[in-house]
Amino acid sequence: MSSTPQSPRAARAPRAKVPDTTRRSARSRAAILDASMELVGEVGYSRLTIEAIAARAGVGKQTIYRWWPSKAAVLLDALTAVVDDDGYAAALPDTGDLAADLKEVLRATVDEFTDAAFEAPYRALAIASAADAQLAAQFNERLQEPGLAVYAARLRAAQRAGQIDADLDVGLAVEMLLGPFQQRWLARSGPLTYEFTDRLVEMCLRAFTPRGTP
């Protein structure tokens, strides 16, 4: 009994492509993070909802809940991604001029904290953290502590160079330097300007000067 031969073209027929779920998930995740950042700036944290984020991102809310337990968790991941991309936790410049280096970085921080795209989600998380201990711990660990660490590293380098007091409590010194900035920004008690941060650096460095230095 003869059989019908298969044509070479049919033999080489391509298989149906298998959907790349990893790539699709990455796109959905990026869309969700972007949507949360956009919406918190438009409507504020109190009116931000998982449903609104899902609608803006073009996904089902079940997709969001599969990856995140709450809108705060979504926003925290979104802001962490932005901070990481911007190199926020990179080493501070070390030109040998501590005052100039600190002024440069704090001026850049003024620009960042007066940019609505960054300021709105950061403020939302800072305020929400005040009422949520678990969120506060994550906010501190992922966003605040890495930034504090790079300031501390720069001050320790200045200690080794004899530019600031060898007995200085570096952790406390960082709080002295950044605390007034954070308070002014959070309480909206005054404008964040280059003049303000320059004066802040100058005042702090006078306090950090090695003992016996005129």
C-alpha angles and dihedrals in degrees: 000000000000125000129213109257118237115239116243089237092056091047090057096045108141120244119245110270116255111231113252098234092178092059092043091050091050091052092048092048092050091048091051093050092048091048093052092052093048096046098047088057092049103042106013129242097282092059096039111112137181088238092056092047091050092049093049092046094046095238136112117264088238087067090057094047089051089064105025134033097210147005089260090059091050092050093046091055091045094052093043089055091052092048092048092049091050092051092239092160095046119120117282116247116271110199093151091257104098096186093051092046094050093045091051093051095044091049088054088049090054089055091049097047093047092051106099093212090062101026097057099057093039092051091046092054093043091054095042090050091060089068099036119060094192093050090046091055092051093044091052095044097047105031112018107034096053089054093047090049094059091051090050091050091052092050091049089053088052089051091054089050091052092243095123133028113292090219094051115132096235096196092053091044091056090051090050090052099045102028097079090048092051093045093050092048097044096044094037085227095149143349121290104231139157089246090057095050093043091054090045091055092047094050093047094048090053087058092045095050114123113265114265093027110131 
